[in-house]
Amino acid sequence: MRAVVTETNELFGCTVGELYKETGGKPNRRETLPHEVQQAYMVNETLSAYELERMEGSIGGESQDEVNDQINAVVREQSKQTRRWLPW
């Protein structure tokens, strides 16, 4: 869930709740968001997944929190790059 919060903030500059409210989407139902928003999520999640797959074996830590922090960092960086391609 934390990665989605990070992704939303980086891609759209708002919280998940604000995104749904401002676009008229129904909470927790991504299919109700505007098509462009859904596409942005899909592109970013695909690119983030490829990056995480590329890093397989190098992500690790002493605890699940440390692993989650590393995943969140990858999602944050990829989201920043993806946002540069978006029209907003």
Backbone as XML, in Angstrom:
<?xml version="1.0"?>
<chain id="A" units="angstrom">
  <residue number="1" name="MET">
    <atom name="N" x="0.826" y="-1.201" z="0.000"/>
    <atom name="CA" x="0.000" y="0.000" z="0.000"/>
    <atom name="C" x="0.870" y="1.265" z="0.000"/>
  </residue>
  <residue number="2" name="ARG">
    <atom name="N" x="1.989" y="1.214" z="0.720"/>
    <atom name="CA" x="2.849" y="2.387" z="0.811"/>
    <atom name="C" x="3.381" y="2.806" z="-0.557"/>
  </residue>
  <residue number="3" name="ALA">
    <atom name="N" x="3.681" y="1.824" z="-1.408"/>
    <atom name="CA" x="4.187" y="2.145" z="-2.742"/>
    <atom name="C" x="3.132" y="2.877" z="-3.567"/>
  </residue>
  <residue number="4" name="VAL">
    <atom name="N" x="1.866" y="2.529" z="-3.397"/>
    <atom name="CA" x="0.786" y="3.205" z="-4.132"/>
    <atom name="C" x="0.661" y="4.646" z="-3.664"/>
  </residue>
  <residue number="5" name="VAL">
    <atom name="N" x="0.815" y="4.881" z="-2.380"/>
    <atom name="CA" x="0.760" y="6.243" z="-1.838"/>
    <atom name="C" x="1.903" y="7.072" z="-2.432"/>
  </residue>
  <residue number="6" name="THR">
    <atom name="N" x="3.096" y="6.498" z="-2.448"/>
    <atom name="CA" x="4.263" y="7.175" z="-3.019"/>
    <atom name="C" x="4.060" y="7.429" z="-4.506"/>
  </residue>
  <residue number="7" name="GLU">
    <atom name="N" x="3.613" y="6.406" z="-5.220"/>
    <atom name="CA" x="3.393" y="6.512" z="-6.661"/>
    <atom name="C" x="2.384" y="7.602" z="-6.988"/>
  </residue>
  <residue number="8" name="THR">
    <atom name="N" x="1.283" y="7.629" z="-6.265"/>
    <atom name="CA" x="0.234" y="8.624" z="-6.507"/>
    <atom name="C" x="0.752" y="10.033" z="-6.255"/>
  </residue>
  <residue number="9" name="ASN">
    <atom name="N" x="1.486" y="10.198" z="-5.164"/>
    <atom name="CA" x="2.019" y="11.519" z="-4.845"/>
    <atom name="C" x="2.987" y="11.998" z="-5.919"/>
  </residue>
  <residue number="10" name="GLU">
    <atom name="N" x="3.850" y="11.117" z="-6.383"/>
    <atom name="CA" x="4.844" y="11.510" z="-7.395"/>
    <atom name="C" x="4.208" y="11.728" z="-8.768"/>
  </residue>
  <residue number="11" name="LEU">
    <atom name="N" x="3.261" y="10.865" z="-9.163"/>
    <atom name="CA" x="2.648" y="10.981" z="-10.488"/>
    <atom name="C" x="1.656" y="12.135" z="-10.585"/>
  </residue>
  <residue number="12" name="PHE">
    <atom name="N" x="0.866" y="12.320" z="-9.528"/>
    <atom name="CA" x="-0.256" y="13.256" z="-9.609"/>
    <atom name="C" x="-0.178" y="14.425" z="-8.628"/>
  </residue>
  <residue number="13" name="GLY">
    <atom name="N" x="0.778" y="14.398" z="-7.720"/>
    <atom name="CA" x="0.954" y="15.503" z="-6.784"/>
    <atom name="C" x="-0.151" y="15.624" z="-5.747"/>
  </residue>
  <residue number="14" name="CYS">
    <atom name="N" x="-0.742" y="14.479" z="-5.376"/>
    <atom name="CA" x="-1.821" y="14.498" z="-4.383"/>
    <atom name="C" x="-1.864" y="13.154" z="-3.667"/>
  </residue>
  <residue number="15" name="THR">
    <atom name="N" x="-2.756" y="13.059" z="-2.705"/>
    <atom name="CA" x="-2.940" y="11.786" z="-2.009"/>
    <atom name="C" x="-3.875" y="10.892" z="-2.824"/>
  </residue>
  <residue number="16" name="VAL">
    <atom name="N" x="-3.922" y="9.628" z="-2.467"/>
    <atom name="CA" x="-4.823" y="8.696" z="-3.143"/>
    <atom name="C" x="-6.270" y="9.166" z="-2.977"/>
  </residue>
  <residue number="17" name="GLY">
    <atom name="N" x="-6.642" y="9.541" z="-1.759"/>
    <atom name="CA" x="-8.004" y="10.018" z="-1.503"/>
    <atom name="C" x="-8.353" y="11.249" z="-2.319"/>
  </residue>
  <residue number="18" name="GLU">
    <atom name="N" x="-7.414" y="12.190" z="-2.396"/>
    <atom name="CA" x="-7.650" y="13.400" z="-3.193"/>
    <atom name="C" x="-7.824" y="13.072" z="-4.671"/>
  </residue>
  <residue number="19" name="LEU">
    <atom name="N" x="-7.040" y="12.130" z="-5.168"/>
    <atom name="CA" x="-7.140" y="11.751" z="-6.581"/>
    <atom name="C" x="-8.533" y="11.215" z="-6.894"/>
  </residue>
  <residue number="20" name="TYR">
    <atom name="N" x="-9.019" y="10.323" z="-6.058"/>
    <atom name="CA" x="-10.355" y="9.769" z="-6.286"/>
    <atom name="C" x="-11.425" y="10.853" z="-6.173"/>
  </residue>
  <residue number="21" name="LYS">
    <atom name="N" x="-11.299" y="11.704" z="-5.180"/>
    <atom name="CA" x="-12.298" y="12.765" z="-4.975"/>
    <atom name="C" x="-12.300" y="13.742" z="-6.146"/>
  </residue>
  <residue number="22" name="GLU">
    <atom name="N" x="-11.124" y="14.202" z="-6.549"/>
    <atom name="CA" x="-11.026" y="15.209" z="-7.606"/>
    <atom name="C" x="-11.425" y="14.691" z="-8.982"/>
  </residue>
  <residue number="23" name="THR">
    <atom name="N" x="-11.278" y="13.378" z="-9.194"/>
    <atom name="CA" x="-11.616" y="12.817" z="-10.501"/>
    <atom name="C" x="-12.999" y="12.176" z="-10.533"/>
  </residue>
  <residue number="24" name="GLY">
    <atom name="N" x="-13.652" y="12.117" z="-9.379"/>
    <atom name="CA" x="-14.976" y="11.490" z="-9.323"/>
    <atom name="C" x="-14.930" y="9.978" z="-9.269"/>
  </residue>
  <residue number="25" name="GLY">
    <atom name="N" x="-13.753" y="9.420" z="-9.027"/>
    <atom name="CA" x="-13.623" y="7.964" z="-8.926"/>
    <atom name="C" x="-14.173" y="7.453" z="-7.610"/>
  </residue>
  <residue number="26" name="LYS">
    <atom name="N" x="-14.567" y="6.193" z="-7.612"/>
    <atom name="CA" x="-15.047" y="5.547" z="-6.391"/>
    <atom name="C" x="-13.845" y="4.966" z="-5.653"/>
  </residue>
  <residue number="27" name="PRO">
    <atom name="N" x="-13.705" y="5.293" z="-4.366"/>
    <atom name="CA" x="-12.536" y="4.832" z="-3.601"/>
    <atom name="C" x="-12.273" y="3.330" z="-3.756"/>
  </residue>
  <residue number="28" name="ASN">
    <atom name="N" x="-10.997" y="3.002" z="-3.921"/>
    <atom name="CA" x="-10.524" y="1.625" z="-4.049"/>
    <atom name="C" x="-11.019" y="0.911" z="-5.300"/>
  </residue>
  <residue number="29" name="ARG">
    <atom name="N" x="-11.468" y="1.666" z="-6.280"/>
    <atom name="CA" x="-11.929" y="1.083" z="-7.547"/>
    <atom name="C" x="-11.241" y="1.821" z="-8.684"/>
  </residue>
  <residue number="30" name="ARG">
    <atom name="N" x="-10.043" y="1.388" z="-8.972"/>
    <atom name="CA" x="-9.218" y="2.066" z="-9.968"/>
    <atom name="C" x="-9.914" y="2.180" z="-11.313"/>
  </residue>
  <residue number="31" name="GLU">
    <atom name="N" x="-10.743" y="1.212" z="-11.646"/>
    <atom name="CA" x="-11.429" y="1.248" z="-12.938"/>
    <atom name="C" x="-12.384" y="2.424" z="-13.068"/>
  </residue>
  <residue number="32" name="THR">
    <atom name="N" x="-12.693" y="3.099" z="-11.961"/>
    <atom name="CA" x="-13.580" y="4.268" z="-12.017"/>
    <atom name="C" x="-12.805" y="5.569" z="-12.222"/>
  </residue>
  <residue number="33" name="LEU">
    <atom name="N" x="-11.483" y="5.499" z="-12.219"/>
    <atom name="CA" x="-10.672" y="6.689" z="-12.475"/>
    <atom name="C" x="-10.650" y="6.975" z="-13.977"/>
  </residue>
  <residue number="34" name="PRO">
    <atom name="N" x="-10.378" y="8.216" z="-14.363"/>
    <atom name="CA" x="-10.267" y="8.533" z="-15.794"/>
    <atom name="C" x="-9.233" y="7.633" z="-16.477"/>
  </residue>
  <residue number="35" name="HIS">
    <atom name="N" x="-9.483" y="7.348" z="-17.731"/>
    <atom name="CA" x="-8.633" y="6.445" z="-18.506"/>
    <atom name="C" x="-7.170" y="6.880" z="-18.485"/>
  </residue>
  <residue number="36" name="GLU">
    <atom name="N" x="-6.905" y="8.166" z="-18.590"/>
    <atom name="CA" x="-5.529" y="8.672" z="-18.598"/>
    <atom name="C" x="-4.820" y="8.377" z="-17.277"/>
  </residue>
  <residue number="37" name="VAL">
    <atom name="N" x="-5.559" y="8.461" z="-16.180"/>
    <atom name="CA" x="-4.985" y="8.170" z="-14.863"/>
    <atom name="C" x="-4.655" y="6.685" z="-14.781"/>
  </residue>
  <residue number="38" name="GLN">
    <atom name="N" x="-5.581" y="5.848" z="-15.232"/>
    <atom name="CA" x="-5.336" y="4.403" z="-15.232"/>
    <atom name="C" x="-4.100" y="4.065" z="-16.072"/>
  </residue>
  <residue number="39" name="GLN">
    <atom name="N" x="-3.985" y="4.701" z="-17.226"/>
    <atom name="CA" x="-2.828" y="4.449" z="-18.098"/>
    <atom name="C" x="-1.523" y="4.857" z="-17.418"/>
  </residue>
  <residue number="40" name="ALA">
    <atom name="N" x="-1.526" y="6.006" z="-16.752"/>
    <atom name="CA" x="-0.320" y="6.464" z="-16.060"/>
    <atom name="C" x="0.098" y="5.462" z="-14.990"/>
  </residue>
  <residue number="41" name="TYR">
    <atom name="N" x="-0.866" y="4.965" z="-14.223"/>
    <atom name="CA" x="-0.560" y="3.943" z="-13.221"/>
    <atom name="C" x="0.020" y="2.692" z="-13.878"/>
  </residue>
  <residue number="42" name="MET">
    <atom name="N" x="-0.616" y="2.228" z="-14.953"/>
    <atom name="CA" x="-0.173" y="0.996" z="-15.603"/>
    <atom name="C" x="1.242" y="1.124" z="-16.158"/>
  </residue>
  <residue number="43" name="VAL">
    <atom name="N" x="1.525" y="2.238" z="-16.813"/>
    <atom name="CA" x="2.870" y="2.459" z="-17.365"/>
    <atom name="C" x="3.894" y="2.474" z="-16.239"/>
  </residue>
  <residue number="44" name="ASN">
    <atom name="N" x="3.622" y="3.244" z="-15.210"/>
    <atom name="CA" x="4.578" y="3.358" z="-14.115"/>
    <atom name="C" x="4.777" y="2.032" z="-13.392"/>
  </residue>
  <residue number="45" name="GLU">
    <atom name="N" x="3.711" y="1.294" z="-13.165"/>
    <atom name="CA" x="3.829" y="0.024" z="-12.459"/>
    <atom name="C" x="4.587" y="-1.003" z="-13.304"/>
  </residue>
  <residue number="46" name="THR">
    <atom name="N" x="4.404" y="-0.958" z="-14.614"/>
    <atom name="CA" x="5.146" y="-1.862" z="-15.488"/>
    <atom name="C" x="6.642" y="-1.540" z="-15.443"/>
  </residue>
  <residue number="47" name="LEU">
    <atom name="N" x="6.970" y="-0.262" z="-15.568"/>
    <atom name="CA" x="8.380" y="0.140" z="-15.519"/>
    <atom name="C" x="9.005" y="-0.150" z="-14.153"/>
  </residue>
  <residue number="48" name="SER">
    <atom name="N" x="8.253" y="0.092" z="-13.091"/>
    <atom name="CA" x="8.763" y="-0.202" z="-11.737"/>
    <atom name="C" x="8.997" y="-1.702" z="-11.568"/>
  </residue>
  <residue number="49" name="ALA">
    <atom name="N" x="8.081" y="-2.507" z="-12.083"/>
    <atom name="CA" x="8.223" y="-3.965" z="-11.977"/>
    <atom name="C" x="9.473" y="-4.435" z="-12.721"/>
  </residue>
  <residue number="50" name="TYR">
    <atom name="N" x="9.717" y="-3.884" z="-13.913"/>
    <atom name="CA" x="10.928" y="-4.248" z="-14.656"/>
    <atom name="C" x="12.181" y="-3.862" z="-13.879"/>
  </residue>
  <residue number="51" name="GLU">
    <atom name="N" x="12.174" y="-2.692" z="-13.281"/>
    <atom name="CA" x="13.338" y="-2.254" z="-12.515"/>
    <atom name="C" x="13.556" y="-3.159" z="-11.302"/>
  </residue>
  <residue number="52" name="LEU">
    <atom name="N" x="12.485" y="-3.506" z="-10.605"/>
    <atom name="CA" x="12.610" y="-4.394" z="-9.450"/>
    <atom name="C" x="13.090" y="-5.784" z="-9.880"/>
  </residue>
  <residue number="53" name="GLU">
    <atom name="N" x="12.596" y="-6.253" z="-11.017"/>
    <atom name="CA" x="13.032" y="-7.549" z="-11.526"/>
    <atom name="C" x="14.522" y="-7.512" z="-11.877"/>
  </residue>
  <residue number="54" name="ARG">
    <atom name="N" x="14.949" y="-6.411" z="-12.452"/>
    <atom name="CA" x="16.351" y="-6.244" z="-12.791"/>
    <atom name="C" x="17.229" y="-6.287" z="-11.540"/>
  </residue>
  <residue number="55" name="MET">
    <atom name="N" x="16.690" y="-5.793" z="-10.443"/>
    <atom name="CA" x="17.435" y="-5.728" z="-9.183"/>
    <atom name="C" x="17.310" y="-6.999" z="-8.345"/>
  </residue>
  <residue number="56" name="GLU">
    <atom name="N" x="16.566" y="-7.974" z="-8.855"/>
    <atom name="CA" x="16.333" y="-9.202" z="-8.093"/>
    <atom name="C" x="17.652" y="-9.761" z="-7.563"/>
  </residue>
  <residue number="57" name="GLY">
    <atom name="N" x="17.634" y="-10.096" z="-6.313"/>
    <atom name="CA" x="18.837" y="-10.604" z="-5.674"/>
    <atom name="C" x="19.647" y="-9.537" z="-4.978"/>
  </residue>
  <residue number="58" name="SER">
    <atom name="N" x="19.448" y="-8.287" z="-5.374"/>
    <atom name="CA" x="20.200" y="-7.218" z="-4.727"/>
    <atom name="C" x="19.358" y="-6.454" z="-3.709"/>
  </residue>
  <residue number="59" name="ILE">
    <atom name="N" x="18.050" y="-6.691" z="-3.726"/>
    <atom name="CA" x="17.198" y="-6.071" z="-2.709"/>
    <atom name="C" x="17.187" y="-7.004" z="-1.512"/>
  </residue>
  <residue number="60" name="GLY">
    <atom name="N" x="17.550" y="-6.459" z="-0.404"/>
    <atom name="CA" x="17.573" y="-7.251" z="0.815"/>
    <atom name="C" x="17.704" y="-6.354" z="2.011"/>
  </residue>
  <residue number="61" name="GLY">
    <atom name="N" x="17.611" y="-6.938" z="3.141"/>
    <atom name="CA" x="17.744" y="-6.158" z="4.356"/>
    <atom name="C" x="17.579" y="-7.054" z="5.558"/>
  </residue>
  <residue number="62" name="GLU">
    <atom name="N" x="17.750" y="-6.457" z="6.671"/>
    <atom name="CA" x="17.613" y="-7.186" z="7.918"/>
    <atom name="C" x="16.162" y="-7.466" z="8.268"/>
  </residue>
  <residue number="63" name="SER">
    <atom name="N" x="15.278" y="-6.633" z="7.754"/>
    <atom name="CA" x="13.870" y="-6.780" z="8.118"/>
    <atom name="C" x="12.989" y="-6.519" z="6.900"/>
  </residue>
  <residue number="64" name="GLN">
    <atom name="N" x="11.734" y="-6.889" z="7.021"/>
    <atom name="CA" x="10.780" y="-6.625" z="5.939"/>
    <atom name="C" x="10.635" y="-5.126" z="5.725"/>
  </residue>
  <residue number="65" name="ASP">
    <atom name="N" x="10.724" y="-4.345" z="6.788"/>
    <atom name="CA" x="10.640" y="-2.888" z="6.648"/>
    <atom name="C" x="11.761" y="-2.351" z="5.765"/>
  </residue>
  <residue number="66" name="GLU">
    <atom name="N" x="12.966" y="-2.899" z="5.909"/>
    <atom name="CA" x="14.085" y="-2.455" z="5.076"/>
    <atom name="C" x="13.866" y="-2.828" z="3.611"/>
  </residue>
  <residue number="67" name="VAL">
    <atom name="N" x="13.349" y="-4.008" z="3.376"/>
    <atom name="CA" x="13.035" y="-4.428" z="2.009"/>
    <atom name="C" x="11.958" y="-3.518" z="1.434"/>
  </residue>
  <residue number="68" name="ASN">
    <atom name="N" x="10.915" y="-3.256" z="2.216"/>
    <atom name="CA" x="9.835" y="-2.368" z="1.774"/>
    <atom name="C" x="10.360" y="-0.975" z="1.456"/>
  </residue>
  <residue number="69" name="ASP">
    <atom name="N" x="11.295" y="-0.489" z="2.267"/>
    <atom name="CA" x="11.889" y="0.831" z="2.016"/>
    <atom name="C" x="12.603" y="0.858" z="0.666"/>
  </residue>
  <residue number="70" name="GLN">
    <atom name="N" x="13.311" y="-0.201" z="0.333"/>
    <atom name="CA" x="14.016" y="-0.264" z="-0.939"/>
    <atom name="C" x="13.042" y="-0.313" z="-2.116"/>
  </residue>
  <residue number="71" name="ILE">
    <atom name="N" x="11.980" y="-1.087" z="-1.967"/>
    <atom name="CA" x="10.949" y="-1.155" z="-3.015"/>
    <atom name="C" x="10.314" y="0.214" z="-3.196"/>
  </residue>
  <residue number="72" name="ASN">
    <atom name="N" x="9.987" y="0.863" z="-2.092"/>
    <atom name="CA" x="9.361" y="2.183" z="-2.142"/>
    <atom name="C" x="10.288" y="3.193" z="-2.829"/>
  </residue>
  <residue number="73" name="ALA">
    <atom name="N" x="11.587" y="3.086" z="-2.591"/>
    <atom name="CA" x="12.547" y="3.994" z="-3.225"/>
    <atom name="C" x="12.568" y="3.793" z="-4.739"/>
  </residue>
  <residue number="74" name="VAL">
    <atom name="N" x="12.497" y="2.552" z="-5.196"/>
    <atom name="CA" x="12.459" y="2.272" z="-6.637"/>
    <atom name="C" x="11.191" y="2.857" z="-7.245"/>
  </residue>
  <residue number="75" name="VAL">
    <atom name="N" x="10.068" y="2.647" z="-6.579"/>
    <atom name="CA" x="8.791" y="3.174" z="-7.079"/>
    <atom name="C" x="8.833" y="4.702" z="-7.132"/>
  </residue>
  <residue number="76" name="ARG">
    <atom name="N" x="9.403" y="5.338" z="-6.110"/>
    <atom name="CA" x="9.497" y="6.800" z="-6.083"/>
    <atom name="C" x="10.321" y="7.317" z="-7.269"/>
  </residue>
  <residue number="77" name="GLU">
    <atom name="N" x="11.479" y="6.735" z="-7.489"/>
    <atom name="CA" x="12.342" y="7.193" z="-8.579"/>
    <atom name="C" x="11.703" y="6.955" z="-9.940"/>
  </residue>
  <residue number="78" name="GLN">
    <atom name="N" x="11.085" y="5.798" z="-10.125"/>
    <atom name="CA" x="10.440" y="5.518" z="-11.399"/>
    <atom name="C" x="9.261" y="6.458" z="-11.620"/>
  </residue>
  <residue number="79" name="SER">
    <atom name="N" x="8.518" y="6.748" z="-10.574"/>
    <atom name="CA" x="7.368" y="7.655" z="-10.683"/>
    <atom name="C" x="7.810" y="9.056" z="-11.085"/>
  </residue>
  <residue number="80" name="LYS">
    <atom name="N" x="8.934" y="9.505" z="-10.549"/>
    <atom name="CA" x="9.462" y="10.819" z="-10.931"/>
    <atom name="C" x="9.805" y="10.848" z="-12.412"/>
  </residue>
  <residue number="81" name="GLN">
    <atom name="N" x="10.407" y="9.759" z="-12.905"/>
    <atom name="CA" x="10.756" y="9.695" z="-14.324"/>
    <atom name="C" x="9.504" y="9.636" z="-15.194"/>
  </residue>
  <residue number="82" name="THR">
    <atom name="N" x="8.539" y="8.830" z="-14.779"/>
    <atom name="CA" x="7.302" y="8.682" z="-15.554"/>
    <atom name="C" x="6.552" y="10.002" z="-15.625"/>
  </residue>
  <residue number="83" name="ARG">
    <atom name="N" x="6.511" y="10.747" z="-14.537"/>
    <atom name="CA" x="5.770" y="12.000" z="-14.517"/>
    <atom name="C" x="6.278" y="12.983" z="-15.577"/>
  </residue>
  <residue number="84" name="ARG">
    <atom name="N" x="7.554" y="12.939" z="-15.873"/>
    <atom name="CA" x="8.106" y="13.834" z="-16.889"/>
    <atom name="C" x="7.479" y="13.626" z="-18.258"/>
  </residue>
  <residue number="85" name="TRP">
    <atom name="N" x="6.956" y="12.436" z="-18.503"/>
    <atom name="CA" x="6.346" y="12.126" z="-19.789"/>
    <atom name="C" x="4.869" y="12.476" z="-19.839"/>
  </residue>
  <residue number="86" name="LEU">
    <atom name="N" x="4.286" y="12.791" z="-18.675"/>
    <atom name="CA" x="2.839" y="13.033" z="-18.621"/>
    <atom name="C" x="2.511" y="14.491" z="-18.905"/>
  </residue>
  <residue number="87" name="PRO">
    <atom name="N" x="1.324" y="14.731" z="-19.456"/>
    <atom name="CA" x="0.966" y="16.107" z="-19.848"/>
    <atom name="C" x="0.594" y="17.023" z="-18.696"/>
  </residue>
  <residue number="88" name="TRP">
    <atom name="N" x="0.533" y="16.538" z="-17.484"/>
    <atom name="CA" x="0.166" y="17.410" z="-16.350"/>
    <atom name="C" x="1.324" y="17.710" z="-15.463"/>
  </residue>
</chain>
